Amino acid sequence: MPARSSDQPSPRSPQAGVVPDRVCGDCARDPQSFLSDVIPNDIQGTGLGMVRTTSATFGVAGPVLFGGLADLGYFHEGYVLLFVILLVVIGLTLRLPKPTA
């Protein structure tokens, strides 16, 4: 196994996590900071908590739901459902208010 050059970051180095931000620019921002500015102050804690809980629940339930559909023989329909969810997310994202400079 060849020795690693000292000027190359290892895959576990902090520098390896910086690459998506350099490549992708603004798309790698943390959406929670934007949402905390958009959600009204009187419901900010609850609102952000609901957004995080909902996204985590869908993130965990998605593979289980897709696997269940695939086991029932609805593999292609599962992909159609994922596509519809993607379109809904894109539509909701486009409705977000534009950040002010």
MARKOLDREN-473687 format. One line per field, with one value per residue: residue in one letter; x, y, z of N, C-alpha, C in turn. Coordinates in nm, 2 decimals. Layout:
% MARKOLDREN-473687
residu: (a / ...)
npx: (X / ...)
npy: (Y / ...)
npz: (Z / ...)
capx: (X / ...)
capy: (Y / ...)
capz: (Z / ...)
cpx: (X / ...)
cpy: (Y / ...)
cpz: (Z / ...)
% end
This chain:
% MARKOLDREN-473687
residu: (m / p / a / r / s / s / d / q / p / s / p / r / s / p / q / a / g / v / v / p / d / r / v / c / g / d / c / a / r / d / p / q / s / f / l / s / d / v / i / p / n / d / i / q / g / t / g / l / g / m / v / r / t / t / s / a / t / f / g / v / a / g / p / v / l / f / g / g / l / a / d / l / g / y / f / h / e / g / y / v / l / l / f / v / i / l / l / v / v / i / g / l / t / l / r / l / p / k / p / t / a)
npx: (0.08 / 0.07 / 0.23 / 0.06 / 0.06 / 0.17 / 0.05 / -0.20 / -0.54 / -0.67 / -0.94 / -1.10 / -1.04 / -1.10 / -1.09 / -1.20 / -1.47 / -1.53 / -1.54 / -1.80 / -1.91 / -1.74 / -1.76 / -2.04 / -2.12 / -2.37 / -2.56 / -2.51 / -2.57 / -2.69 / -3.02 / -3.16 / -3.09 / -3.18 / -3.46 / -3.51 / -3.50 / -3.71 / -3.95 / -4.20 / -4.13 / -4.29 / -4.36 / -4.13 / -3.96 / -4.13 / -4.22 / -3.98 / -3.90 / -4.12 / -4.07 / -3.82 / -3.88 / -4.08 / -3.94 / -3.74 / -3.89 / -4.01 / -3.78 / -3.69 / -3.91 / -3.94 / -3.76 / -3.86 / -4.13 / -4.10 / -3.96 / -4.16 / -4.36 / -4.22 / -4.19 / -4.45 / -4.48 / -4.50 / -4.29 / -4.22 / -4.42 / -4.35 / -4.12 / -4.25 / -4.40 / -4.20 / -4.10 / -4.32 / -4.33 / -4.08 / -4.14 / -4.33 / -4.18 / -3.99 / -4.17 / -4.27 / -4.03 / -3.97 / -4.16 / -4.08 / -3.99 / -3.77 / -3.43 / -3.32 / -3.08)
npy: (-0.12 / 0.21 / 0.49 / 0.77 / 1.10 / 1.38 / 1.62 / 1.56 / 1.55 / 1.32 / 1.09 / 1.12 / 1.36 / 1.70 / 1.87 / 1.73 / 1.75 / 2.00 / 2.02 / 1.99 / 2.24 / 2.41 / 2.32 / 2.33 / 2.57 / 2.80 / 2.61 / 2.43 / 2.53 / 2.56 / 2.48 / 2.53 / 2.77 / 2.96 / 2.90 / 2.96 / 3.24 / 3.29 / 3.18 / 3.31 / 3.50 / 3.44 / 3.17 / 3.04 / 2.85 / 2.62 / 2.60 / 2.55 / 2.32 / 2.15 / 2.14 / 2.01 / 1.77 / 1.66 / 1.64 / 1.46 / 1.23 / 1.17 / 1.11 / 0.88 / 0.71 / 0.68 / 0.49 / 0.26 / 0.25 / 0.25 / 0.00 / -0.17 / -0.13 / -0.23 / -0.50 / -0.58 / -0.59 / -0.35 / -0.20 / -0.02 / 0.17 / 0.27 / 0.42 / 0.61 / 0.74 / 0.84 / 1.03 / 1.20 / 1.30 / 1.44 / 1.64 / 1.78 / 1.87 / 2.04 / 2.23 / 2.34 / 2.44 / 2.64 / 2.82 / 2.94 / 3.24 / 3.48 / 3.53 / 3.82 / 4.07)
npz: (0.00 / -0.10 / 0.05 / 0.20 / 0.08 / 0.27 / 0.21 / 0.12 / 0.22 / 0.46 / 0.42 / 0.65 / 0.76 / 0.87 / 0.65 / 0.44 / 0.46 / 0.38 / 0.11 / -0.03 / 0.01 / -0.12 / -0.38 / -0.43 / -0.34 / -0.25 / -0.21 / -0.01 / 0.23 / 0.57 / 0.62 / 0.85 / 0.97 / 0.79 / 0.80 / 1.07 / 1.06 / 0.90 / 1.02 / 1.23 / 1.53 / 1.76 / 1.74 / 1.69 / 1.82 / 1.85 / 1.58 / 1.43 / 1.56 / 1.48 / 1.21 / 1.19 / 1.32 / 1.16 / 0.91 / 0.99 / 1.06 / 0.81 / 0.68 / 0.80 / 0.78 / 0.50 / 0.36 / 0.48 / 0.40 / 0.12 / 0.09 / 0.19 / -0.01 / -0.23 / -0.15 / -0.18 / -0.44 / -0.58 / -0.70 / -0.91 / -0.88 / -0.63 / -0.70 / -0.85 / -0.66 / -0.50 / -0.69 / -0.71 / -0.44 / -0.45 / -0.64 / -0.49 / -0.28 / -0.42 / -0.52 / -0.28 / -0.18 / -0.37 / -0.31 / -0.08 / 0.10 / -0.05 / 0.06 / 0.22 / 0.15)
capx: (0.00 / 0.16 / 0.22 / -0.02 / 0.14 / 0.12 / -0.03 / -0.34 / -0.61 / -0.72 / -1.09 / -1.16 / -0.99 / -1.20 / -1.09 / -1.28 / -1.61 / -1.54 / -1.55 / -1.93 / -1.94 / -1.66 / -1.81 / -2.18 / -2.15 / -2.47 / -2.66 / -2.47 / -2.60 / -2.77 / -3.15 / -3.22 / -3.06 / -3.28 / -3.59 / -3.52 / -3.52 / -3.84 / -4.05 / -4.23 / -4.07 / -4.37 / -4.37 / -4.00 / -3.91 / -4.22 / -4.22 / -3.86 / -3.91 / -4.21 / -4.01 / -3.72 / -3.94 / -4.14 / -3.84 / -3.67 / -3.99 / -4.02 / -3.65 / -3.68 / -4.02 / -3.93 / -3.71 / -3.95 / -4.24 / -4.05 / -3.94 / -4.29 / -4.42 / -4.14 / -4.22 / -4.58 / -4.47 / -4.52 / -4.16 / -4.22 / -4.51 / -4.27 / -4.04 / -4.34 / -4.44 / -4.08 / -4.10 / -4.43 / -4.28 / -3.98 / -4.20 / -4.39 / -4.07 / -3.94 / -4.27 / -4.27 / -3.90 / -3.98 / -4.26 / -4.01 / -3.95 / -3.63 / -3.36 / -3.29 / -2.93)
capy: (0.00 / 0.33 / 0.59 / 0.89 / 1.22 / 1.46 / 1.74 / 1.52 / 1.52 / 1.19 / 1.10 / 1.15 / 1.49 / 1.81 / 1.93 / 1.65 / 1.79 / 2.14 / 2.01 / 2.02 / 2.38 / 2.48 / 2.28 / 2.36 / 2.71 / 2.83 / 2.50 / 2.35 / 2.60 / 2.49 / 2.54 / 2.57 / 2.91 / 3.03 / 2.88 / 3.04 / 3.38 / 3.30 / 3.15 / 3.42 / 3.48 / 3.38 / 3.03 / 3.00 / 2.72 / 2.51 / 2.58 / 2.48 / 2.18 / 2.07 / 2.11 / 1.91 / 1.64 / 1.61 / 1.59 / 1.33 / 1.12 / 1.13 / 1.05 / 0.74 / 0.63 / 0.67 / 0.36 / 0.15 / 0.26 / 0.20 / -0.14 / -0.24 / -0.13 / -0.32 / -0.64 / -0.61 / -0.59 / -0.22 / -0.14 / 0.10 / 0.27 / 0.33 / 0.53 / 0.72 / 0.81 / 0.93 / 1.14 / 1.30 / 1.37 / 1.53 / 1.75 / 1.86 / 1.94 / 2.14 / 2.33 / 2.41 / 2.52 / 2.76 / 2.92 / 3.00 / 3.37 / 3.50 / 3.59 / 3.96 / 4.09)
capz: (0.00 / -0.10 / 0.16 / 0.17 / 0.09 / 0.38 / 0.17 / 0.08 / 0.34 / 0.47 / 0.41 / 0.78 / 0.80 / 0.86 / 0.52 / 0.35 / 0.47 / 0.32 / -0.04 / -0.09 / 0.02 / -0.22 / -0.51 / -0.45 / -0.31 / -0.16 / -0.19 / 0.10 / 0.35 / 0.67 / 0.60 / 0.98 / 1.00 / 0.71 / 0.86 / 1.20 / 1.02 / 0.83 / 1.11 / 1.32 / 1.66 / 1.86 / 1.72 / 1.63 / 1.88 / 1.81 / 1.44 / 1.39 / 1.61 / 1.40 / 1.08 / 1.21 / 1.36 / 1.04 / 0.82 / 1.04 / 1.05 / 0.67 / 0.64 / 0.86 / 0.73 / 0.36 / 0.32 / 0.52 / 0.31 / -0.01 / 0.10 / 0.19 / -0.15 / -0.32 / -0.11 / -0.22 / -0.59 / -0.63 / -0.70 / -1.00 / -0.82 / -0.53 / -0.76 / -0.89 / -0.53 / -0.47 / -0.78 / -0.67 / -0.32 / -0.49 / -0.70 / -0.39 / -0.21 / -0.50 / -0.52 / -0.15 / -0.18 / -0.46 / -0.24 / 0.03 / 0.07 / -0.09 / 0.16 / 0.20 / 0.16)
cpx: (0.09 / 0.13 / 0.14 / 0.07 / 0.08 / 0.04 / -0.17 / -0.42 / -0.67 / -0.88 / -1.16 / -1.12 / -1.11 / -1.21 / -1.18 / -1.42 / -1.63 / -1.57 / -1.68 / -1.96 / -1.86 / -1.72 / -1.95 / -2.21 / -2.26 / -2.57 / -2.63 / -2.50 / -2.69 / -2.91 / -3.21 / -3.20 / -3.15 / -3.42 / -3.61 / -3.54 / -3.66 / -3.96 / -4.08 / -4.17 / -4.16 / -4.39 / -4.24 / -3.96 / -4.00 / -4.22 / -4.10 / -3.85 / -4.00 / -4.15 / -3.90 / -3.78 / -4.01 / -4.04 / -3.77 / -3.76 / -4.00 / -3.89 / -3.63 / -3.79 / -4.01 / -3.88 / -3.80 / -4.07 / -4.21 / -4.03 / -4.06 / -4.36 / -4.35 / -4.17 / -4.36 / -4.59 / -4.50 / -4.39 / -4.16 / -4.31 / -4.44 / -4.18 / -4.13 / -4.38 / -4.32 / -4.07 / -4.20 / -4.38 / -4.17 / -4.04 / -4.27 / -4.29 / -4.01 / -4.04 / -4.28 / -4.14 / -3.91 / -4.08 / -4.19 / -3.98 / -3.80 / -3.56 / -3.32 / -3.14 / -2.90)
cpy: (0.12 / 0.43 / 0.71 / 1.01 / 1.31 / 1.58 / 1.69 / 1.49 / 1.38 / 1.20 / 1.14 / 1.29 / 1.60 / 1.87 / 1.86 / 1.70 / 1.93 / 2.13 / 2.04 / 2.17 / 2.46 / 2.45 / 2.34 / 2.50 / 2.73 / 2.71 / 2.41 / 2.42 / 2.52 / 2.56 / 2.58 / 2.71 / 3.00 / 3.02 / 2.95 / 3.19 / 3.39 / 3.28 / 3.27 / 3.39 / 3.42 / 3.23 / 2.97 / 2.87 / 2.60 / 2.49 / 2.51 / 2.34 / 2.09 / 2.04 / 2.01 / 1.77 / 1.58 / 1.56 / 1.47 / 1.21 / 1.07 / 1.06 / 0.91 / 0.65 / 0.60 / 0.53 / 0.24 / 0.14 / 0.20 / 0.05 / -0.22 / -0.24 / -0.23 / -0.47 / -0.68 / -0.61 / -0.46 / -0.14 / -0.01 / 0.21 / 0.34 / 0.45 / 0.64 / 0.80 / 0.90 / 1.05 / 1.25 / 1.37 / 1.47 / 1.65 / 1.84 / 1.94 / 2.06 / 2.26 / 2.41 / 2.50 / 2.65 / 2.86 / 2.98 / 3.15 / 3.39 / 3.57 / 3.74 / 3.98 / 4.18)
cpz: (0.00 / 0.01 / 0.11 / 0.18 / 0.20 / 0.34 / 0.12 / 0.21 / 0.34 / 0.46 / 0.54 / 0.83 / 0.79 / 0.72 / 0.42 / 0.35 / 0.41 / 0.17 / -0.09 / -0.09 / -0.09 / -0.36 / -0.53 / -0.41 / -0.21 / -0.13 / -0.07 / 0.23 / 0.44 / 0.66 / 0.74 / 1.01 / 0.92 / 0.77 / 0.99 / 1.17 / 0.96 / 0.92 / 1.20 / 1.46 / 1.76 / 1.85 / 1.67 / 1.69 / 1.84 / 1.66 / 1.38 / 1.44 / 1.53 / 1.26 / 1.09 / 1.24 / 1.24 / 0.94 / 0.86 / 1.03 / 0.91 / 0.63 / 0.69 / 0.80 / 0.58 / 0.31 / 0.36 / 0.43 / 0.17 / -0.01 / 0.11 / 0.06 / -0.24 / -0.28 / -0.16 / -0.38 / -0.66 / -0.64 / -0.79 / -0.94 / -0.70 / -0.58 / -0.81 / -0.77 / -0.49 / -0.56 / -0.74 / -0.54 / -0.36 / -0.55 / -0.59 / -0.31 / -0.29 / -0.51 / -0.39 / -0.14 / -0.26 / -0.40 / -0.12 / 0.00 / 0.04 / 0.03 / 0.13 / 0.22 / 0.27)
% end
